[in-house]
Amino acid sequence: MPGKTRKTPLKDADRDYLALGLEGSANKLGAGIMKHSKDGAAIVLSNIRHTYITPPGEGFQPRDTALHHREWALKVINDCLTKAGVSMHEIDCICFTKGPGMGAPLQSVALIARTLSLLFSKPLVGVNHCVGHIEMGREITGAQNPVVLYVSGGNTQVIAYSRQCYRIFGETLDIAVGNCLDRFARIINLSNDPSPGYNIEQEAKKGNRLLSLPYATKGMDISLSGILSAAEAYTLDKRFRAQGATGDEDMITPQDLCFSLQETVFAMLVEITERAMAHIGSKEVLIVGGVGSNERLQQMMGVMAQERQARVFATDERFCIDNGIMIAQAGLLSYRMGYETPLAKTTCTQRFRTDEVHVAWRA
Amino acid sequence: MTENWHSVTLNIPFASEKHALIAKQVIEVDSELQFHVVKRTIEVDGHVLIAAFSTLTVRLARLAANAFLENVDLVVRTLERFGEEAENPPSS
């Protein structure tokens, strides 16, 4: 492992701490309560989420997503408190997603966070969404110092920790891998329930043919918009059979395209992850973000990891897909290091780089 | 230059002065998206929240007032759901 083991600046908890985490940067509205107990354990007391699912062929727009969050947030927060058996008075801090994400949805959640903060006189902690994913992944899997592949509908980054900063080693030059998959799901009119990515994964298992798609790694980064266009072009090909296999000899089915798209983009992700691992000599890979729940991606990463005598860590959909508990976890770590966001600074921002955060709680 | 601008004033009574102040503090954090052509002031007078908008166009007046009212609605519903609990801290 590179580097000496430094002592963590995060002192042991002098008492039990409770944090409420609120997440709403995309179409998932999540609330979670995290407890850091005196004996050093981090316990998930509750993690409730409601997803805004659009009809097949449609994506989610900022305005409608914000309306969904405003409609569901209070119920989700209430259920979250009830399930944890905790009242707002016992909470130490209210953590919310400051960014990155979609403006109106983020702001809707921030308004509620601020109101609760003033009502119950609790401090607010603005959290970076990406850091939330990373911290929850670390906590759940116990990975020590992994190269992190953060892949979701809004973000695609390869991250490694160094000197109190999550540094971005590689990323997408245009769209996120989840966005690429979701948009392709819309093109072939797949259902968005429970998520377009899940349905692409299931369809891909029925694919038989690996079609040629551009393989676009650019050094340590990747480009995905060209691949999406190429996949879409196949749906306009005269060999394309939208309804599935028809028994023709030379045919292209949606299942073949799902399979080919996954194989291509996942191979690219594995490659840029491997580059980062080679760069820093890491033996651990942690996959976080919604696309991380894809089992084929985990499998392909596992093949690469095994060749390098490394291990792959991944969480299940409770923690992979956007949720409130990850915001509570990252927020509580910040709070315990003395960080709070003053009310006037609790605005949200659509662009918030992962490496802008000072990771005070790690050595 | 602002003599020919449009203005809208909204007076929203709350259950208490405390709630009106909370609404003011929560909503005023976010500045207007088009702050050059939308001027906003938010004040509290007793238990009434007073928001005054001065905008370049009628359309902006509609958008600003509408967004403000949606935000007020969200704050009111949050106060409604959690207000009573906030008044009753558990006696330890």
Contacts between the chains, C-beta under 8 A, distances in Angstrom:
chain1	res1	chain2	res2	distance
A	70	B	70	7.6
A	70	B	74	5.3
A	74	B	77	6.2
A	74	B	78	6.3
A	74	B	81	4.9
A	78	B	81	6.8
A	87	B	85	6.8
A	87	B	90	6.6
A	88	B	82	6.5
A	88	B	85	6.3
A	88	B	86	7.2
A	89	B	85	7.8
A	89	B	89	5.1
A	89	B	90	5.9
A	107	B	30	6.1
A	108	B	74	6.7
A	110	B	29	7.8
A	110	B	30	7.8
A	111	B	26	5.8
A	111	B	27	7.3
A	111	B	71	6.0
A	111	B	74	5.4
A	111	B	75	6.3
A	111	B	78	7.8
A	112	B	74	6.7
A	112	B	78	5.3
A	114	B	25	7.4
A	114	B	26	4.3
A	114	B	29	6.6
A	115	B	22	6.3
A	115	B	23	8.0
A	115	B	26	5.1
A	115	B	75	5.3
A	115	B	78	4.4
A	115	B	79	6.6
A	115	B	82	7.8
A	116	B	78	6.8
A	116	B	82	6.4
A	118	B	22	4.6
A	118	B	25	6.1
A	118	B	26	6.6
A	119	B	22	6.5
A	119	B	78	7.8
A	119	B	79	7.0
A	119	B	82	5.8
A	119	B	83	6.8
A	119	B	86	4.3
A	120	B	82	7.7
A	120	B	86	5.5
A	343	B	25	6.4
A	343	B	29	6.3
A	344	B	29	6.2
A	346	B	29	5.8
A	347	B	29	6.1
A	347	B	30	5.9
